[in-house]
Amino acid sequence: MRTFLAAPKASTLIESMRDIGYSLDTALADIIDNAITAGASEVDIIADTTSVSPKLAILDNGRGMAEDALLAAMRPGSRSPLDDRPDGDLGRFGLGLKTASFSQCRKLTVVSRHAGEASAACWDLDYVAETDKWLVQIPSSTGEIPWIERLVGDGTLVLWEVLDRLAPTGGAGESVDLVRRIDLAREHLELVFHRFLSGEKGLSKIMIRLNGRPLRGLDPFGRSQAATIAGPVEHIGIGGEVVSLQSFTLPHHKKVSAAEWDRNGGRAGYIKNQGFYVYRAKRLIIHGTWFGLARQTELTKLARVRIDMPNGLDAAWKIDVKKASAQPPYQIRERLRRIIETIGATSRRVYTARGQRLVSDSRLPVWNRYQDKNEISYRVNREHPALAGFVAGLDERQGAAFARLMELIGATIPMESLFADLGSEPDKVTAGELSPEGLQQVVQSTVRALALSGVGRDEISDMLQVTEPFRSNWPASEAILALSETWNPADE
């Protein structure tokens, strides 16, 4: 049998490697993976966005590399994905440094210092296109490399120049867009590396800065918030490895501050960010998906499940080059299907609990909930003490007219608008306010009606505290109630 050396054309393949699908977010994350694997405790992202030739660098204080190790790292496919890796190794294919960088720039320079010796190597895609050879350039001096003065002690500087994908011309408009994209990347990194940024137990804490500004880890599970519901940790064995699962239900927006609510929701919002969060060696790989096992709905938007997998299961989970995609193996998929049913129910309870309490626990609802087969409707409760007392003072004709008015109000609730507003900005949806005179009249009429029906003073107070509109105006309602304590229904 004859053989033929089918070596790829350097100029063609290296250009194709630029289009694997990286974004600025995922490209930066891939470079930071290398820094963490190298034992870095500090990573600085340095961006020059105002010059005519914008550039970006990632500097870490990790172990660094000697020249032979650096040149090996510059080779595409420097390690096989089949090789065993240490537990904390965030690498995968030996491609990340090159493909992530090529996706954003045409010139990649890496300077690394190890044991006091500095080495440098450069991929220039224009030079590769000109020579059509896989040639890495080795600078004769590092003194002119931007930000080289910041590489003090062991560590590595990854420099991106000729940012043709980010700022092709370096114009003012592109500069503004580059700043925006870098800011979006910051949010992505705060989520992807949040467990390293917070120094979670078992991990060495790492500091990541963007132009000197420290990143703040974004915990998507709100574990520091008292109202978050955390399920038990479950361990599943697969292929000699262990996958851990834990479910979380985020707090209702009434249980957290506005800032916490917005941060929990993220830029994409609660509906898009619900679902599974898959971590590989504690680094977030993919999030905001139910893997096709369920739909993302309004009532399950508070549900999130953390999945921790070791890097030894990369092949089983089909981790891609960008480390931004994964598919659960069959054994895990079936367990996830059952978890969805449980956590989805919990999320629905939390999200609807405030309404349920008034319907089921209170004797003073202004609105009653009715369910007939698959249809749910809400109608004004005509037996509410304030309404019943008002109707009692009407004659027959007026009473009939008032009943028709109540039917009209119940039939014209703006369901679509309410659903849209509650779905997009629930914290901004509020009930109308009562005037002081209106609140006083409602409190007095309600207290009078309840007292005449034999309800005691303490029980009246308890009922009002959990019922709108008294609950939202409790200090004023309590004061009005106190003024009514001398009133005796027997006097009327």
C-alpha positions in Angstrom: 0.0 0.0 0.0 1.3 3.4 -0.9 1.0 6.4 1.4 0.7 10.1 0.7 1.7 12.9 3.1 -1.4 15.0 3.2 0.0 17.8 5.3 -2.4 20.8 5.5 -1.4 24.1 3.8 -0.4 26.4 6.6 -1.8 29.6 5.1 -5.2 27.9 4.6 -5.7 25.9 7.8 -4.5 28.6 10.1 -7.1 31.0 8.7 -9.8 28.3 9.1 -8.8 27.9 12.7 -9.9 31.5 13.3 -13.5 30.5 12.8 -14.1 27.7 15.3 -16.7 29.9 16.9 -15.0 31.8 19.7 -16.4 35.1 21.0 -14.3 37.6 22.9 -15.9 36.2 26.1 -14.9 32.6 25.4 -11.5 33.5 24.0 -10.5 35.4 27.2 -11.9 32.6 29.3 -9.7 30.1 27.5 -6.5 32.1 28.1 -7.4 32.5 31.8 -7.9 28.7 32.0 -4.2 28.4 31.1 -3.3 30.9 33.8 -5.2 29.1 36.5 -3.8 25.7 35.4 -0.3 27.3 35.8 -1.1 28.2 39.4 -1.7 31.9 39.0 -3.2 33.9 41.8 -3.5 37.1 39.9 -4.6 37.7 36.3 -4.6 41.1 34.6 -6.5 41.9 31.4 -5.0 45.0 29.9 -6.8 46.7 27.1 -5.6 49.6 25.0 -8.8 50.8 23.2 -7.9 54.4 22.3 -4.9 54.1 20.1 -5.0 53.7 16.3 -3.7 50.2 16.8 -5.7 48.7 19.7 -4.2 45.8 21.5 -5.1 43.5 24.4 -3.0 41.5 26.8 -3.6 38.9 29.5 -0.9 38.8 32.2 -0.6 36.2 35.0 1.8 35.4 37.8 1.7 31.7 37.3 4.7 29.3 37.0 5.6 30.5 33.6 7.4 28.4 30.9 11.0 27.7 29.9 11.6 28.2 26.1 11.1 24.6 25.2 7.8 24.4 27.0 6.7 27.7 25.5 7.5 26.6 21.9 5.6 23.3 22.6 2.6 25.4 23.8 2.7 27.4 20.6 2.3 24.3 18.5 -1.4 23.7 17.5 -2.6 20.5 19.1 0.2 20.6 21.8 -1.6 17.9 23.9 -3.9 15.1 23.0 -7.4 15.3 24.5 -7.0 11.6 25.3 -4.1 12.3 27.7 -4.9 12.1 31.5 -4.8 15.5 33.1 -4.5 16.5 36.7 -7.8 17.3 38.4 -7.3 21.1 38.3 -6.1 21.2 34.7 -8.6 23.3 32.7 -7.1 22.5 29.3 -8.6 20.1 26.8 -7.3 19.9 23.3 -4.0 21.8 23.4 -5.5 24.3 21.0 -7.0 27.0 23.3 -4.1 29.4 23.4 -3.8 29.5 19.6 -7.4 29.2 18.4 -8.8 31.6 21.0 -6.1 34.2 20.1 -6.4 33.7 16.4 -10.1 34.3 16.6 -9.5 37.8 17.8 -6.2 38.9 16.4 -3.7 38.3 13.6 -0.6 38.6 15.8 -0.1 36.6 18.9 2.9 37.1 21.1 3.6 35.1 24.2 6.3 36.0 26.7 6.9 33.7 29.6 9.3 33.9 32.5 10.3 30.8 34.5 13.1 30.5 37.1 14.2 34.0 36.2 14.6 33.3 32.4 12.3 35.0 29.9 11.3 33.5 26.6 9.2 34.8 23.8 7.5 33.5 20.7 5.1 35.0 18.1 2.5 33.8 15.6 2.1 36.3 12.8 -0.7 35.2 10.5 0.4 37.6 7.8 3.9 36.0 7.9 2.4 32.5 7.7 0.3 33.6 4.7 3.4 34.9 3.0 5.6 31.9 3.6 2.8 29.2 3.7 4.8 27.5 6.5 4.1 26.8 10.1 6.7 29.1 11.3 6.7 30.6 14.8 8.9 33.7 15.1 11.2 34.1 18.1 11.9 37.8 18.9 15.6 38.6 19.4 14.6 41.0 22.2 11.6 41.5 24.4 12.2 45.1 25.3 9.8 46.5 22.7 6.9 44.2 23.5 3.9 46.2 25.0 3.5 45.9 28.8 6.6 43.7 29.1 7.6 45.8 32.1 4.7 44.4 34.0 6.0 40.8 33.8 7.9 40.8 37.0 8.9 37.4 38.4 7.5 34.2 37.0 4.4 34.4 34.9 3.2 34.8 31.3 2.1 37.7 29.1 -0.2 36.9 26.2 -0.4 39.8 23.8 -3.0 40.2 21.0 -2.2 42.7 18.3 -3.8 43.6 14.9 -7.3 43.1 16.3 -8.9 42.7 12.9 -12.0 41.0 14.3 -12.5 43.5 17.2 -11.3 46.8 15.7 -10.3 46.5 12.0 -9.5 50.2 11.4 -9.1 51.5 15.0 -11.7 54.2 14.3 -13.6 56.1 17.1 -16.8 54.1 16.6 -14.9 50.8 16.7 -13.2 52.0 19.9 -16.5 52.6 21.6 -17.8 49.2 20.4 -14.6 47.5 21.7 -15.1 49.0 25.1 -18.7 47.7 25.1 -17.6 44.2 24.1 -14.9 44.1 26.8 -17.4 45.2 29.4 -19.7 42.4 28.3 -16.7 40.0 28.5 -16.2 41.2 32.1 -19.7 40.0 33.1 -19.1 36.7 31.4 -15.8 36.1 33.3 -17.4 37.1 36.6 -19.9 34.2 36.0 -17.6 31.6 34.5 -14.9 31.9 37.2 -17.1 32.9 40.1 -16.0 30.0 42.2 -12.3 30.9 41.8 -13.0 34.6 42.4 -14.7 33.9 45.7 -12.2 31.4 46.9 -14.6 28.5 47.3 -13.5 25.8 49.7 -11.1 23.5 48.0 -10.0 26.2 45.4 -7.2 28.7 45.6 -8.7 32.2 45.4 -7.7 34.1 42.3 -7.8 37.8 41.6 -8.8 38.9 38.0 -8.6 42.5 37.1 -9.7 44.3 34.0 -7.6 47.5 33.5 -7.0 47.5 37.2 -10.6 47.0 38.2 -11.1 43.7 40.2 -13.8 41.3 38.9 -16.5 40.3 41.4 -17.7 36.7 41.2 -21.3 36.3 40.2 -22.8 33.3 42.0 -25.8 32.3 39.9 -27.3 30.4 42.8 -27.5 33.3 45.3 -26.1 31.1 48.1 -25.4 34.1 50.2 -29.0 35.1 50.3 -31.1 33.7 53.1 -34.2 33.1 51.0 -32.4 30.9 48.5 -33.6 27.2 48.8 -30.7 24.7 48.3 -31.4 21.1 47.8 -29.2 18.2 48.9 -26.0 17.3 47.0 -26.3 14.1 45.0 -23.4 12.0 43.7 -23.6 9.9 40.6 -20.9 7.5 39.5 -20.0 7.2 35.8 -17.0 5.6 34.1 -15.1 5.5 37.4 -15.7 9.2 38.0 -18.2 11.1 40.1 -20.6 13.8 39.0 -22.3 15.9 41.7 -25.7 17.6 41.4 -27.4 20.2 43.5 -30.5 22.1 42.9 -31.3 25.7 43.9 -34.4 27.9 43.9 -33.7 31.6 43.8 -35.6 34.0 46.1 -38.8 35.7 45.1 -38.1 39.3 44.1 -39.9 40.5 47.3 -37.3 38.6 49.4 -34.2 40.3 48.1 -33.0 43.9 47.3 -33.5 45.3 43.8 -29.7 45.1 43.2 -29.6 41.4 44.2 -32.7 40.6 42.1 -31.1 42.3 39.0 -27.7 40.6 39.6 -29.3 37.1 40.1 -31.2 37.5 36.8 -28.1 38.5 34.8 -28.2 40.5 31.6 -30.3 37.9 29.8 -32.9 37.7 32.5 -34.3 35.0 34.6 -36.1 33.0 31.9 -33.0 32.7 29.8 -30.7 31.9 32.7 -32.8 29.1 34.3 -31.8 25.5 34.0 -28.6 23.5 34.4 -25.1 25.0 35.1 -22.4 22.6 34.1 -18.9 23.0 35.8 -15.8 21.3 34.6 -13.2 21.3 37.4 -15.2 24.1 39.0 -15.1 26.2 35.9 -18.5 27.0 34.3 -18.8 25.4 30.8 -22.5 25.9 29.9 -25.5 27.4 31.6 -29.1 28.4 31.0 -30.3 25.2 29.4 -32.6 22.3 30.2 -30.8 20.2 27.6 -34.1 19.7 25.7 -35.6 18.0 28.7 -38.0 20.8 29.6 -39.0 24.3 28.3 -37.9 27.5 29.8 -41.1 29.0 31.3 -42.1 31.9 33.5 -43.0 29.7 36.5 -39.7 27.8 36.5 -37.5 30.8 36.0 -36.1 30.6 39.6 -34.9 27.1 39.2 -31.2 26.3 38.7 -29.2 23.1 39.0 -25.4 23.0 39.5 -23.6 20.0 37.9 -20.0 19.4 38.8 -18.1 17.1 36.5 -14.3 16.2 36.5 -12.2 16.7 33.5 -11.9 12.9 33.2 -15.4 12.9 31.6 -14.7 15.3 28.8 -15.3 12.7 26.1 -18.5 11.4 27.7 -19.9 15.0 28.0 -18.6 15.9 24.5 -16.8 19.0 25.7 -15.9 21.2 22.6 -12.7 23.1 21.8 -14.1 26.3 23.2 -15.2 24.6 26.4 -18.5 26.4 25.9 -20.7 23.4 25.0 -21.5 20.1 26.6 -24.0 17.2 26.3 -24.8 15.0 29.3 -24.3 11.2 28.8 -27.3 9.0 29.0 -26.9 8.0 32.7 -26.8 11.6 33.8 -29.6 12.7 31.4 -32.1 10.4 32.9 -31.4 11.6 36.4 -31.6 15.2 35.2 -35.1 14.5 33.8 -36.3 13.5 37.2 -34.6 16.5 38.9 -36.5 18.9 36.7 -39.8 17.7 37.9 -38.9 18.3 41.6 -37.1 21.6 41.3 -39.6 23.0 38.8 -42.4 22.4 41.3 -40.3 24.2 44.0 -39.7 27.2 41.7 -43.4 27.4 40.9 -44.3 27.4 44.6 -41.9 30.2 45.4 -42.9 32.3 42.4 -46.7 32.0 43.2 -46.6 31.7 47.0 -47.5 35.3 47.7 -50.7 35.0 45.7 -51.5 31.5 47.2 -51.4 32.8 50.7 -54.1 35.3 50.2 -56.3 32.8 48.4 -55.9 29.9 50.8 -55.0 31.3 54.2 -56.9 34.6 54.5 -60.6 35.3 55.0 -60.2 38.7 53.5 -59.3 38.3 49.8 -60.5 41.1 47.6 -60.1 38.7 44.6 -61.1 35.1 44.6 -59.4 32.5 42.4 -61.6 30.0 40.5 -60.5 27.0 38.5 -62.9 25.2 36.2 -61.3 22.3 34.4 -58.3 23.8 32.7 -59.4 27.5 33.0 -58.5 29.8 35.8 -60.2 33.1 36.5 -60.3 35.8 39.2 -63.4 37.5 40.4 -64.1 40.3 42.9 -65.0 38.8 46.3 -68.4 40.4 47.1 -68.3 38.9 50.6 -65.3 41.0 51.5 -66.4 43.0 54.6 -65.8 46.4 53.1 -67.7 45.5 49.9 -70.5 43.6 51.8 -70.9 46.6 54.1 -71.2 49.0 51.2 -73.7 46.8 49.3 -75.8 46.6 52.5 -76.4 50.3 52.3 -77.7 50.1 48.7 -81.3 49.7 47.5 -82.2 46.8 45.2 -81.7 48.8 42.0 -78.4 50.1 43.1 -77.3 46.7 44.3 -78.0 45.2 40.9 -76.1 47.9 39.1 -73.1 47.5 41.5 -73.1 43.7 40.8 -72.9 44.3 37.1 -70.0 46.7 37.7 -68.1 44.1 39.6 -68.7 41.6 36.8 -67.3 44.1 34.3 -64.1 44.7 36.5 -63.5 41.0 36.8 -64.0 40.3 33.1 -61.6 43.1 32.0 -58.4 42.3 34.0 -55.5 43.0 31.6 -54.1 39.5 31.7 -51.7 39.8 28.8 -50.2 43.1 30.1 -49.8 41.7 33.6 -48.1 38.6 32.4 -45.7 40.5 30.2 -44.8 43.0 33.0 -44.4 40.3 35.6 -42.2 38.3 33.3 -39.9 41.1 32.4 -39.8 43.5 35.4 -41.8 41.9 38.3 -40.1 44.2 40.8 -41.6 47.2 39.1 -45.2 46.0 39.1 -47.0 47.5 42.1 -50.6 47.9 43.3 -52.2 51.3 43.3 -51.9 53.3 46.4 -54.8 54.2 48.7 -55.2 57.8 50.0 -55.1 58.2 53.8 -58.8 58.9 53.8 -59.5 55.8 51.6 -57.3 53.6 53.8 -59.1 54.8 57.0 -62.5 54.1 55.5 -61.5 50.6 54.4 -59.9 49.7 57.7 -62.9 51.0 59.7 -65.5 49.3 57.5 -63.6 46.0 57.5 -63.0 46.1 61.3 -66.7 46.9 61.9 -68.0 44.1 59.6 -65.6 41.5 61.2 -66.5 42.6 64.7 -70.2 42.3 64.0 -69.7 38.8 62.7 -68.1 37.8 66.1 -64.4 38.0 65.2 -62.2 39.0 68.1 -59.9 42.0 68.2 -56.6 40.0 68.2 -57.8 37.8 65.3 -58.8 40.9 63.3 -55.4 42.3 63.7 -53.8 39.0 62.6 -56.0 38.9 59.5 -55.3 42.5 58.4 -51.5 42.0 58.7 -51.5 39.3 56.0 -54.1 40.9 53.7 -53.7 43.6 51.1 -54.1 46.6 51.2 -53.4 46.6 54.9 -50.2 44.6 54.8 -48.5 47.1 52.5 -49.7 50.0 54.6 -49.4 48.2 58.0 -48.1 51.1 60.2 -50.9 53.4 59.1 -53.5 50.5 59.3 -52.3 49.6 62.7 -52.7 53.2 63.9 -56.3 53.3 62.5 -57.0 50.0 64.2 -55.7 51.3 67.5 -58.1 54.3 67.3 -61.0 51.9 66.8 -60.2 49.8 69.9 -62.8 51.7 72.0 -65.5 51.0 69.5 -68.0 48.4 70.5 -70.3 46.9 67.9 -73.0 46.5 70.6 -73.3 50.3 70.7 -74.8 50.4 67.2 
